[in-house]
Amino acid sequence: MMTRLFIRMFATPLLCASCLAAAAATNSLAPGQARIETFRHGDVEVTLAVEPATISLDRDVQLTIRASSPDGIDVELPSLDKRLAGLEIIRSYDREPERSGGRVVRERCALLAPVMADEYRIAPLVVRYSGSAAGQAETNWFPTRPVRLESAPLLSEKTAGAIGDIVPPVWIPPSWKTAALWCLLVLGVLLAAWLCVLAARRIRNAMRLRGLSPRERALRELAELLSKRLVERNKVKDFYVELTMIVRRYIERAHGIRAPEQTTEEFLEAVARDSRFTAEVVRRLRAFLESADLVKYAAFRPAEPVVAGAVRTSREYIDSDAAHAGENTA
């Protein structure tokens, strides 16, 4: 008798605790899987289920609004228009009402897309219902509480720990084609720069020569000819060609006679008809040019004193002609 009483005293509480634990396990979801909020007003019960419970930008959210009410009560499922913060509606639909045990269950399902936001929140929803079981003929309503949702960090702890400093640039050697192109480009730039320097020098020299008198320019050309040392290098013919051209160019610049383009005979005839040239000057020019023609065309090789005399003759003619024209020869 005492044993049976002892069993009844301790077994009943244990059985009740077991039943409550089983009920709690049946009505709850796994942690992090979904968030469920239940609101009651009289005989009307509204449940909001958000899955997943933690918002992540790479995963859509399923929101289910479930309204349960007795037969005879019509429940209007709340609208989500302007009720969501940080969530955008992709699509939504209502399921067919289900009746069981004298109650009617209505559901509205919505697929939501998270966006970058400071807060993820479902604002209070207005639930309206009406019917004879409500106790009144007019429509009643009640609001739900706001539901704030947690958001997952953009980077997991593992990923955040793996972030380090930026890797410095790594030298990648160019291909041989690229290197060859760069070499050609550099050579082209150097060649263009060299050509520009030569052109600048020529322009500068041309401007400097343009400022010289015919005598100064002829004596300058004569000095440049002697610096080439053509006679010492057995280029006597080339020496006489350039020497006669210096005299001819001087006459062209000083008197306007196109001497460089004429033969010796044509040139001598032209100066003989010109009153600016005396008979003595014509005679000296004839002797100078004819002796030069022997070297240029008859392969005559003059002695060194003869070459020196030709140089002296050309210089004396240039100086005397410039002095006769009134040019300062000092």
C-alpha positions as CSV (number, residue, x, y, z in Angstrom):
1,M,0.0,0.0,0.0
2,M,2.8,2.4,0.9
3,T,4.7,1.5,-2.3
4,R,1.7,2.3,-4.5
5,L,1.3,5.7,-2.7
6,F,5.0,6.5,-3.2
7,I,4.7,5.7,-7.0
8,R,1.7,8.0,-7.4
9,M,3.3,10.8,-5.6
10,F,6.5,10.9,-7.7
11,A,5.4,9.4,-11.0
12,T,2.6,12.0,-11.7
13,P,5.0,15.0,-11.6
14,L,7.5,13.2,-13.7
15,L,4.9,12.3,-16.3
16,C,3.7,15.9,-16.5
17,A,7.2,17.2,-17.0
18,S,7.8,14.7,-19.7
19,C,4.6,15.8,-21.5
20,L,5.5,19.5,-21.3
21,A,9.0,18.8,-22.7
22,A,7.6,16.8,-25.5
23,A,5.1,19.6,-26.3
24,A,7.9,22.2,-26.3
25,A,10.0,20.1,-28.6
26,T,7.1,19.7,-31.0
27,N,6.2,23.4,-31.2
28,S,9.8,24.8,-31.6
29,L,12.2,24.8,-34.5
30,A,15.9,24.2,-34.5
31,P,17.9,27.2,-33.4
32,G,18.8,29.6,-36.3
33,Q,16.4,27.7,-38.6
34,A,13.3,30.0,-38.3
35,R,11.9,32.7,-36.1
36,I,8.2,32.3,-35.0
37,E,6.2,35.1,-33.4
38,T,2.6,34.4,-32.3
39,F,-0.1,37.1,-31.6
40,R,-3.5,36.4,-30.1
41,H,-6.7,38.6,-29.9
42,G,-9.7,36.7,-28.5
43,D,-10.2,33.5,-30.6
44,V,-8.0,34.8,-33.4
45,E,-4.4,33.7,-33.5
46,V,-1.8,35.0,-36.0
47,T,1.7,33.5,-36.4
48,L,4.6,35.1,-38.3
49,A,7.4,32.6,-39.4
50,V,10.6,34.0,-40.8
51,E,13.1,31.6,-42.3
52,P,16.0,31.8,-41.8
53,A,15.9,33.8,-38.6
54,T,19.2,35.5,-39.3
55,I,19.3,37.7,-42.4
56,S,22.1,37.0,-44.9
57,L,22.6,39.0,-48.1
58,D,23.3,35.8,-50.1
59,R,20.0,34.1,-49.2
60,D,16.4,34.9,-49.7
61,V,13.9,35.0,-46.8
62,Q,10.6,33.1,-46.6
63,L,7.9,34.9,-44.6
64,T,4.7,33.0,-43.7
65,I,1.7,34.7,-42.1
66,R,-0.7,32.1,-40.6
67,A,-4.1,33.1,-39.2
68,S,-6.2,30.6,-37.2
69,S,-9.8,31.5,-36.2
70,P,-13.1,29.6,-35.3
71,D,-15.6,28.9,-38.0
72,G,-17.8,31.9,-38.6
73,I,-15.0,34.4,-38.2
74,D,-13.5,35.9,-41.4
75,V,-9.9,37.0,-41.0
76,E,-8.3,39.4,-43.5
77,L,-4.6,38.6,-43.8
78,P,-2.5,41.8,-43.4
79,S,-0.8,43.5,-46.3
80,L,3.1,43.8,-46.4
81,D,3.0,47.0,-48.4
82,K,5.4,49.5,-46.8
83,R,5.8,47.2,-43.8
84,L,9.3,45.9,-44.5
85,A,12.7,47.5,-43.8
86,G,15.8,46.0,-45.5
87,L,13.6,43.5,-47.4
88,E,12.1,43.6,-50.8
89,I,9.2,41.4,-51.9
90,I,10.1,39.1,-54.8
91,R,6.6,37.4,-55.0
92,S,3.8,36.4,-52.6
93,Y,0.7,34.2,-52.8
94,D,-2.2,33.0,-50.5
95,R,-3.0,29.3,-49.9
96,E,-6.4,27.8,-49.9
97,P,-8.0,28.0,-46.4
98,E,-8.0,24.7,-44.4
99,R,-10.7,23.7,-41.9
100,S,-9.9,21.3,-39.1
101,G,-11.5,20.9,-35.6
102,G,-13.9,23.7,-36.0
103,R,-11.2,26.2,-37.0
104,V,-10.1,27.8,-40.2
105,V,-6.4,28.3,-41.1
106,R,-5.4,30.9,-43.7
107,E,-1.8,31.4,-44.9
108,R,0.0,34.1,-47.0
109,C,3.5,33.2,-48.2
110,A,6.1,35.8,-49.4
111,L,9.6,35.4,-50.7
112,L,11.8,38.3,-49.7
113,A,15.2,39.5,-50.9
114,P,17.5,41.2,-48.4
115,V,19.3,44.4,-49.4
116,M,22.0,46.5,-47.7
117,A,20.4,48.2,-44.7
118,D,21.1,49.3,-41.2
119,E,18.1,47.5,-39.9
120,Y,15.9,44.5,-40.9
121,R,12.5,44.8,-39.5
122,I,8.8,43.9,-40.0
123,A,6.7,46.8,-38.9
124,P,3.4,46.2,-37.0
125,L,0.8,44.5,-39.2
126,V,-2.9,45.3,-38.9
127,V,-5.1,42.2,-38.7
128,R,-8.8,42.7,-39.3
129,Y,-11.5,40.1,-38.6
130,S,-15.3,40.0,-38.5
131,G,-18.2,37.6,-37.9
132,S,-20.8,36.5,-35.3
133,A,-18.3,34.6,-33.2
134,A,-16.4,37.8,-32.6
135,G,-19.2,39.0,-30.3
136,Q,-19.9,42.1,-32.3
137,A,-21.3,42.7,-35.8
138,E,-18.7,45.3,-36.8
139,T,-15.2,44.6,-37.9
140,N,-12.5,44.3,-35.3
141,W,-8.7,44.6,-35.6
142,F,-5.5,44.4,-33.7
143,P,-1.9,45.1,-34.5
144,T,1.1,42.8,-34.2
145,R,4.3,43.8,-32.5
146,P,7.3,44.9,-34.6
147,V,9.7,42.1,-35.4
148,R,13.4,43.0,-35.6
149,L,15.6,40.5,-37.3
150,E,19.3,39.9,-36.7
151,S,21.7,40.1,-39.6
152,A,24.7,37.8,-40.2
153,P,28.1,39.5,-40.5
154,L,29.4,40.0,-44.1
155,L,32.6,38.1,-43.3
156,S,32.8,35.0,-41.2
157,E,35.4,34.8,-38.5
158,K,37.4,32.4,-40.6
159,T,37.3,34.6,-43.6
160,A,38.0,37.8,-41.6
161,G,41.0,36.2,-40.0
162,A,42.4,35.2,-43.4
163,I,42.5,38.8,-44.7
164,G,46.0,40.3,-44.6
165,D,48.0,43.0,-46.1
166,I,47.9,43.6,-49.9
167,V,50.4,41.5,-51.7
168,P,53.1,43.7,-53.3
169,P,53.3,43.8,-57.0
170,V,55.2,41.0,-58.6
171,W,57.5,41.7,-61.6
172,I,56.4,39.8,-64.7
173,P,59.2,39.9,-67.4
174,P,57.8,41.0,-70.8
175,S,57.9,38.6,-73.7
176,W,60.6,38.9,-76.3
177,K,58.2,40.5,-78.8
178,T,57.3,43.2,-76.2
179,A,60.9,43.8,-75.4
180,A,61.8,44.1,-79.1
181,L,59.0,46.6,-79.7
182,W,60.2,48.7,-76.7
183,C,63.8,48.6,-78.1
184,L,62.6,49.7,-81.5
185,L,60.5,52.4,-79.9
186,V,63.5,53.7,-77.9
187,L,65.8,53.6,-81.0
188,G,63.1,55.5,-83.0
189,V,62.9,58.1,-80.3
190,L,66.7,58.5,-80.2
191,L,66.9,58.7,-84.0
192,A,64.2,61.3,-84.1
193,A,66.0,63.3,-81.4
194,W,69.3,63.0,-83.3
195,L,67.7,64.2,-86.5
196,C,66.1,67.1,-84.6
197,V,69.5,68.1,-83.3
198,L,71.0,68.0,-86.8
199,A,68.2,70.0,-88.2
200,A,68.5,72.6,-85.4
201,R,72.3,72.8,-86.1
202,R,71.7,73.3,-89.8
203,I,69.1,75.9,-89.2
204,R,71.3,77.7,-86.8
205,N,74.3,77.5,-89.1
206,A,72.2,78.7,-92.0
207,M,71.0,81.7,-90.0
208,R,74.5,82.5,-88.9
209,L,75.8,82.3,-92.5
210,R,72.9,84.4,-93.8
211,G,74.2,87.2,-91.5
212,L,77.7,87.1,-93.0
213,S,78.9,89.2,-95.9
214,P,79.9,87.4,-99.2
215,R,83.6,87.9,-98.3
216,E,83.2,86.6,-94.7
217,R,81.3,83.6,-95.9
218,A,83.8,82.8,-98.7
219,L,86.8,83.0,-96.3
220,R,84.9,80.8,-93.8
221,E,84.4,78.2,-96.5
222,L,88.0,78.4,-97.5
223,A,89.1,77.8,-93.9
224,E,86.9,74.8,-93.7
225,L,88.3,73.4,-97.0
226,L,91.9,73.8,-95.7
227,S,90.9,72.0,-92.4
228,K,89.9,68.9,-94.4
229,R,93.5,68.5,-95.6
230,L,92.5,67.0,-98.9
231,V,95.9,67.6,-100.5
232,E,97.7,65.7,-97.8
233,R,95.2,62.8,-98.3
234,N,95.9,62.7,-102.1
235,K,92.5,64.2,-103.0
236,V,93.9,67.1,-105.0
237,K,91.1,66.9,-107.6
238,D,88.4,67.2,-104.9
239,F,90.4,70.1,-103.4
240,Y,90.4,72.0,-106.6
241,V,86.7,71.3,-107.3
242,E,85.7,72.8,-103.9
243,L,88.2,75.7,-104.2
244,T,86.8,76.8,-107.6
245,M,83.2,76.5,-106.2
246,I,84.1,78.8,-103.3
247,V,85.2,81.5,-105.8
248,R,82.1,80.9,-108.0
249,R,79.7,81.1,-105.0
250,Y,81.4,84.3,-103.9
251,I,80.9,85.9,-107.3
252,E,77.2,84.8,-107.3
253,R,76.5,86.3,-103.9
254,A,78.5,89.5,-104.5
255,H,77.6,90.2,-108.1
256,G,74.5,88.1,-108.9
257,I,76.1,86.0,-111.6
258,R,75.0,82.4,-111.4
259,A,78.6,81.2,-111.7
260,P,78.2,77.7,-110.0
261,E,75.8,76.6,-112.7
262,Q,78.0,77.7,-115.7
263,T,80.9,76.1,-117.4
264,T,84.3,77.9,-117.3
265,E,83.9,79.4,-120.8
266,E,80.3,80.5,-120.1
267,F,81.4,82.1,-116.8
268,L,84.3,83.9,-118.3
269,E,82.2,85.3,-121.1
270,A,79.6,86.5,-118.6
271,V,82.2,88.4,-116.5
272,A,83.9,89.8,-119.6
273,R,80.6,91.4,-120.6
274,D,80.1,92.8,-117.1
275,S,81.5,96.3,-116.6
276,R,82.1,95.6,-112.9
277,F,85.0,93.3,-113.8
278,T,88.2,94.9,-115.2
279,A,90.3,93.2,-117.9
280,E,92.9,92.4,-115.3
281,V,90.4,90.7,-113.0
282,V,89.1,88.7,-116.0
283,R,92.6,87.6,-116.9
284,R,93.4,86.5,-113.4
285,L,90.1,84.6,-113.2
286,R,90.8,82.9,-116.5
287,A,94.3,81.8,-115.4
288,F,92.9,80.5,-112.1
289,L,90.0,78.6,-113.5
290,E,91.9,77.1,-116.5
291,S,94.7,75.8,-114.2
292,A,92.0,74.3,-112.0
293,D,90.4,72.6,-115.0
294,L,93.7,70.9,-115.8
295,V,93.6,69.3,-112.3
296,K,89.9,68.4,-112.4
297,Y,89.7,67.1,-116.0
298,A,93.2,66.3,-117.3
299,A,94.5,64.4,-114.2
300,F,97.3,67.0,-113.8
301,R,98.9,66.8,-110.4
302,P,100.3,70.2,-109.3
303,A,103.2,70.6,-107.0
304,E,102.6,71.8,-103.4
305,P,103.8,75.4,-104.2
306,V,101.3,75.5,-107.1
307,V,98.4,74.4,-104.8
308,A,99.5,77.1,-102.2
309,G,99.5,79.7,-105.0
310,A,96.0,78.7,-106.1
311,V,94.8,79.2,-102.5
312,R,96.6,82.6,-102.2
313,T,95.1,83.7,-105.6
314,S,91.6,82.9,-104.6
315,R,92.0,84.7,-101.2
316,E,93.6,87.8,-102.8
317,Y,90.8,88.0,-105.4
318,I,88.1,87.8,-102.7
319,D,89.8,90.4,-100.5
320,S,90.4,92.8,-103.4
321,D,87.0,92.4,-104.9
322,A,85.3,93.0,-101.5
323,A,87.5,96.1,-101.0
324,H,86.6,97.5,-104.4
325,A,82.9,97.0,-103.5
326,G,83.5,99.0,-100.3
327,E,83.3,96.1,-97.8
328,N,85.4,96.3,-94.7
329,T,88.3,93.8,-95.1
330,A,90.1,94.6,-91.8
